[in-house]
Amino acid sequence: MSRYAYVNGRYVDHREASVHIEDRGYQLADGVYEVVGVRDGRLIDEKLHLDRLDRSLRELRIGWPVARPTLEFIIRELMRRNRLRDGLVYMQVTRGVARRDHAFPTQPVKPALVLTTKNTRRIEADAGAGIAVKSAPDIRWERCDIKTVALLPNVLAKQAARESGAYEAWLIDGQGNVTEGASTNAWIVTRDGELVTRATDNGILAGITRQTLKSMASDLQLKLVERPFSLEEAKQAREAFITSATSFVTPVVKIDGAPVADGKVGPTARRLREEYVRFAAEGEAVT
């Protein structure tokens, strides 16, 4: 079966998809992106993802390449063409094509829009044995709240984690606190039973899965606290886990080679994952 991508107004064969060499996203990382999860052909938290895309575009002063209802139609049409049931929709908007210059183009430029889809294995409620994370210095810029395509520090941290045998990197700021993962938000459950995640500020991305999980925690009467937590506190925690559109809720059982608590998946992460999988299955059906 052919796989399609959407590039600036056209559905094209994925193998032939391309952008202009002077697209500012390619040359200057002058663009933003979003990733929306799909389960059983249903989009997960589409509205919240598009709301965040709108915010990222406004922060970088990039206009919408198409009207929002048009983008929603493109998403569905690409899913239909690719027969996407379980996986991801990736969308990227850059400032567009212009002669290379660090400053914004002086003449009007149409923003560029690219969408692709990816089939992934179906995420189940069973988290398995959990994952390991490795700490790394947070060397990113000071506007991590904008979901830009400038991800090189994240890439390097993730690669170092994978080479060490860990799945994810946890980034550590100058005060020794965990900001977030290379591509996820970070959470712990303290020995007193508090569910802790860093408050949203310019140092982390306001994860959509994170936002949904906060509501779930309230419904489950869990004591949620948004505050910084140190790497050492995480290593002493009762539980730890990560969240994202791609990982849902994934328990962390090892940090820097040392087990978290007894090194097994804890009840809070297990319950939250089960609830999130249930929520994902009730998303908007795409026909």
Secondary structure by P-SEA (a helix, b strand, c coil): cbbbbbccccccccccccccccccccccccccbbbbbbccccccaaaaaaaaaaaaaaaacccccccaaaaaaaaaaaaaaacccbbbbbbbbcccccccccccccccccbbbbbbbbbcccccccccccbbbbbbcccccccccccccccaaaaaaaaaaaaacccbbbbbcccccccccccbbbbbbccccccccccccccccccaaaaaaaaaaaaaccccccccccaaaaaaccccccccccccbbbbccccccccccccccaaaaaaaaaaaaaaaaccccc
